[in-house]
Amino acid sequence: MVVRENGMQDATANHARAQAPDFGQVWQMLLGLEGNVVTTFGSRKRSYRIVEVSEKGVLREAQGSTQPERKSLVGQPDFSKMWGRLATLGVSGLEGRNSRFVAACLAELPKLGLWYAKADLVRWNPAELLVLRNPASGHNRATGLEKTAEECDNSRIAVDPEYCGGKPRIRGTRIWVGIILSLYAAGYTPDGILQTYPSLTMKDLEAALEYSKVKVYSGLPVGRN
């Protein structure tokens, strides 16, 4: 049995939810983005200027667009849905029409300490997700990293060309970091992942997310070595 997003929560997820700001606070932070230009994640990057943030949502204007109607509204529910996943699970997959724009806006708020990760398990359909820092760790974009890629490799993450084609994996297993990220992106809870792969522990999942952060800030891919 796989526990999905609407299944039971583990203690770590509950702790993250207790520490995360509520959506009202996040929306107040988003007001400060008016006039800024945000760029979406992924291979097909797009830039938008934030025209206005209101109760209806975020009015954006595409930059460099040749279309006559360059302004569009992304509704508040899109932001609420993604933040709900982040606050509850600590991660959110980038799914849906406006998900990359919503993720880019949230990532512009330094107090949230979010980062983007991608697992290229399938080159033409990579798993993409936004990750909320562990509130207990003190990690955020302003203070930087506490671990290097080498330190992650020497603890719970292994990279060996003789195993799994050199892809980063959980030490002592053939479970790639990219697989864990893909499950998170698909909406699995930590409990759901642990039930799917009983040999893993919560520390392994935390290490995979931490490793994704190290790789992103180092400019290196996560799913492929």
C-alpha positions, 0 to 999 in steps of 0.5 A, spaced: 500 500 500 502 506 498 501 512 502 499 518 497 499 526 499 492 525 502 495 519 506 498 519 513 503 524 515 510 522 519 513 526 525 518 530 520 512 532 515 508 535 521 514 538 524 515 542 518 508 544 517 508 547 524 514 551 523 512 553 516 508 560 515 501 560 514 499 562 507 496 569 509 503 570 511 506 568 504 501 572 500 503 578 504 511 576 502 508 576 495 506 583 495 513 585 495 514 582 488 510 587 484 514 590 479 520 585 479 521 580 474 521 572 475 524 567 471 521 560 471 525 554 472 527 548 467 529 548 460 524 552 457 525 558 462 520 564 461 520 571 464 515 575 467 514 582 470 509 582 476 504 587 475 500 586 481 498 582 487 491 582 489 486 578 492 484 575 485 492 572 484 498 575 481 497 579 474 503 577 470 506 580 463 510 576 459 517 579 457 519 578 450 513 575 448 510 577 441 503 575 442 498 582 443 495 579 449 502 579 454 498 579 461 495 574 464 492 572 471 495 566 475 489 565 481 491 565 488 488 558 489 494 556 484 499 559 490 495 556 495 495 549 493 503 549 492 504 552 498 499 547 502 504 541 499 510 545 501 508 546 508 505 539 509 510 535 506 516 539 505 516 538 497 511 539 491 512 537 484 511 542 479 505 540 476 500 544 472 499 549 467 502 555 472 506 551 477 513 553 474 511 560 475 508 559 482 514 556 484 519 561 481 515 566 485 515 562 491 523 561 490 524 569 490 522 569 497 528 568 501 525 567 508 522 561 505 528 558 504 526 554 497 530 550 492 529 547 485 531 540 484 530 536 478 531 528 477 533 526 469 531 519 470 527 520 463 531 525 459 524 527 455 520 527 462 524 529 468 521 530 475 521 537 477 520 539 484 520 545 489 523 543 496 522 547 503 528 547 507 528 543 514 526 548 519 530 545 524 536 545 520 537 552 519 539 551 512 536 557 507 538 561 501 541 566 505 546 562 510 548 557 504 550 550 505 552 546 511 555 540 507 559 539 501 557 534 495 563 530 498 560 530 505 554 528 502 557 522 498 561 520 504 555 519 509 549 516 506 550 518 498 554 514 494 557 515 487 560 509 484 561 508 476 561 501 478 554 501 480 547 504 477 551 507 472 555 512 476 548 515 478 548 518 486 544 513 490 543 511 497 549 508 500 548 500 500 542 500 495 541 501 488 536 506 489 538 512 486 537 519 489 533 521 482 528 515 484 526 519 491 526 525 488 521 523 482 516 520 488 516 526 492 515 530 485 509 525 484 506 527 490 508 521 495 509 522 502 515 520 506 511 514 509 509 512 502 516 512 500 518 508 506 513 503 504 515 503 497 522 502 499 522 498 506 530 498 506 530 506 506 530 510 513 527 517 514 535 519 514 536 517 507 530 521 505 533 527 508 540 526 505 537 525 498 533 532 499 540 535 502 544 532 496 539 535 491 540 542 494 548 541 494 548 539 487 543 545 485 547 550 488 554 547 485 551 547 478 550 540 477 545 535 475 542 530 480 539 524 477 545 523 472 552 524 475 
